[in-house]
Each structure stands twice: as C-alpha cells, then as structure tokens.
Amino acid sequence: MSTDVLARTEPAPTRGKPAVTSATHHVETVLWVRHWTDQYFSFAITRPASFRFRSGEFVMIGLPGEDGGKPVLRAYSIASPSYADTLEFFSIKVADGPLTSRLQKIEPGDQILMAKKPVGTLVLDALQPGRRLFLLGTGTGLAPWLSVARDPDVYDAFEQVVVAHCVREVRDLAYRDLFQEELPADEVFGELAVNQLTYLPTVTRQPFEREGRITDLITSGRLFQDAGLNQSVFDPESDRVMLCGSMHMIKDVAAILEAQGMAEGSNSEPGDFVLERAFVG
Ligand SMILES: Cc1cc2nc3c(=O)[nH]c(=O)nc-3n(C[C@H](O)[C@H](O)[C@H](O)COP(=O)(O)OP(=O)(O)OC[C@H]3O[C@@H](n4cnc5c(N)ncnc54)[C@H](O)[C@@H]3O)c2cc1C
C-alpha cells in the first residue's frame, strides 16, 4: 500500500540553517508538510533504519532549544503504520505552545529531533483477542488510528475496524479523503478497506451528516447502527476499543466501557480497551 497519500513539496536541502546535532536523539529530515487548517497540520520525516515501532505507538519529537537552550520535545503518536518507509505525524497548532508555535513553521529540508524509543498502549498487544475493533478519537487523537487502521495485521486480528473521528467543524475532518476515497481505491489495501473498515466522522459545532460527541453516539446507539451492527451497547465478548484525544472524551467513554463490563488493558496485562490521554481540553 502507498503511504504516499498526501500532496507534498520536495525537501529543500540547503535553507541556510545550521545543521542540528544530538548525542541523545535521532536527527531526521522533514520530507513534506501539509496544512489542513489554521489548527491542524501533518508532516513526514525520514525514518532511521534502526527505528522500530508497533502501529499505534508514540514517540517524543521536537526542535532544538532557541538560543542554545534545552530542546523542546513533546509526545506524538506516529501516524504511519509500522512498515512505512517514512514517519508521518498529525499535529495541532497551539499559537503560544512551546513546541507547536515553532513546529507549525517547519518546511521540507528542516531537521527534527526524535527520541530513540517509541512507547504506548494503543497497540494490538495490549488488547485481548476480539472480533470488532473500535478506534475512537477526537481532534489529533485520530493520529494513532492512521497508523493502526493502515496496518494489515489489524485486519487479520479483527473482522471489522471502526474509526470514529470527532471534531468541531467539518473542515477539521483531516484525512477524510484518505478514509473515504484513497484507502478503498488502494491497489493493495483496497479490499481490506472496503470489506472491513468503517469510517464514521462526526462534527459537534456545524450541521453534518453525523453530529454529536462520541459519547452521544455511543449512548444513543448511533455508533453501532452506523457501523452496521445489530447491537446498542458494546459487547465485552467481541468488542475491543482504543481511545485517544481529549481528557473529557476519554474519561467519559472509559466510564461507559467499565459500566458495560469492559476492563482497561496494558502491554503487560491485555484487556478490553486501551487509552492515551493526549491533551486537556
Ligand atoms: C501520548 C501522547 C500523544 C500525543 N500525540 C499527539 C499527536 O499525535 N499530535 C498532536 O498534535 N499532539 C499530540 N500530543 C500532545 C503533544 O504532546 C503536545 O502537547 C502538543 O504538540 C502541543 O505542544 P506545545 O508545546 O505547542 O504546547 P503544550 O504546552 O504541550 O500545550 C499547550 C496547550 O495546548 C493543548 N493541546 C496540546 N496538544 C493538543 C492537541 N493535540 N489537541 C488539542 N489541544 C492540545 C494543551 O491541552 C495545552 O492546554 C500527545 C500527547 C501525549 C501525552
């Protein structure tokens, strides 16, 4: 499958900036940048040959400190699947954010620091076997699903994969074309996407074909109905869930899952659902 799905610009190797060096981190080159809105952007960097990760993991990435200060590093979900040649990220732009106020200005050819070791619980290893996998995310909480939902191993492990992405406005539905057009048409991945992948975008602040928070979709049963399922709650026997995004969504959905008899899992003790608290708000 091609991971080369977004429009991009070529790297400009000489931009008159001093080369970045680091004894503790990988120094990788930005390959392309795509700005979705004034709030969201994506970019890809080179992948070091020694860097291994499991689809769904996150890694610390960042930029050197300004004026010789300490590097500014933040946790980022890797949006590429584990087999990809390059590493893609899906990022917020926080106007006064220590990292993203600068990161949003990167261009092809720029250099990024990346930790040597990825980590995380949004991985198949942290879940018990099941039949359906629900990947529920808000905002940039879609990032790990871009990795997991593009990994063919996931479709061996689960009969159906449901990606629900909740944002405020329709324009915030980054990667909608990837799910609705590109993956189903992909030469290698198309059959899996058409037969086993369900994409459910939802919007909270504008009229749209599906409106409301993920918690509302669950409690109203719409999540299951739109996924073509004949059930109105999660089935602890066959459903597995991954959660990523705002603290509110995660707290509320985790409470629903626990009330429906599901247990949180970890790498050492696989369970029925896993979560990553990516940001407050
Ligand atoms: C495990 C994990 C995975 C993460 N994966 C991603 C990712 O794939 N993409 C990504 O953009 N961020 C991700 N984050 C958040 C990321 O680490 C940074 O917080 C973000 O890049 C902003 O950095 P900053 O230094 O500019 O601002 P910070 O000082 O880190 O944050 C400033 C403010 O912005 C809010 N904020 C931070 N990140 C987000 C976000 N993603 N969406 C909405 N509001 C936010 C915070 O709540 C805070 O109030 C992840 C965080 C964790 C813990």
The ligand as an ORCA input file, in Angstrom:
! r2SCAN-3c Opt
* xyz 0 1
  C       0.801     10.149     24.496
  C       0.585     11.476     23.803
  C       0.458     11.512     22.421
  C       0.277     12.736     21.756
  N       0.139     12.736     20.392
  C      -0.062     13.925     19.757
  C      -0.220     13.952     18.324
  O      -0.144     12.936     17.627
  N      -0.439     15.159     17.746
  C      -0.502     16.319     18.482
  O      -0.686     17.388     17.911
  N      -0.352     16.305     19.812
  C      -0.113     15.148     20.458
  N       0.068     15.147     21.825
  C       0.152     16.453     22.520
  C       1.600     16.974     22.337
  O       2.475     16.221     23.168
  C       1.759     18.477     22.673
  O       1.043     18.810     23.809
  C       1.333     19.354     21.501
  O       2.204     19.127     20.423
  C       1.413     20.855     21.842
  O       2.739     21.161     22.225
  P       3.105     22.640     22.626
  O       4.465     22.613     23.290
  O       2.973     23.555     21.461
  O       2.019     23.081     23.689
  P       1.720     22.411     25.131
  O       2.323     23.294     26.186
  O       2.117     20.988     25.134
  O       0.136     22.521     25.184
  C      -0.471     23.809     25.240
  C      -1.974     23.656     25.322
  O      -2.495     23.079     24.131
  C      -3.358     21.977     24.416
  N      -3.039     20.895     23.467
  C      -1.849     20.246     23.394
  N      -1.902     19.295     22.418
  C      -3.137     19.366     21.881
  C      -3.771     18.640     20.856
  N      -3.125     17.657     20.208
  N      -5.030     18.949     20.551
  C      -5.692     19.953     21.207
  N      -5.149     20.667     22.203
  C      -3.866     20.375     22.541
  C      -2.963     21.531     25.825
  O      -4.059     20.980     26.461
  C      -2.460     22.759     26.469
  O      -3.517     23.421     27.105
  C       0.242     13.939     22.509
  C       0.390     13.903     23.901
  C       0.548     12.693     24.551
  C       0.690     12.682     26.052
*
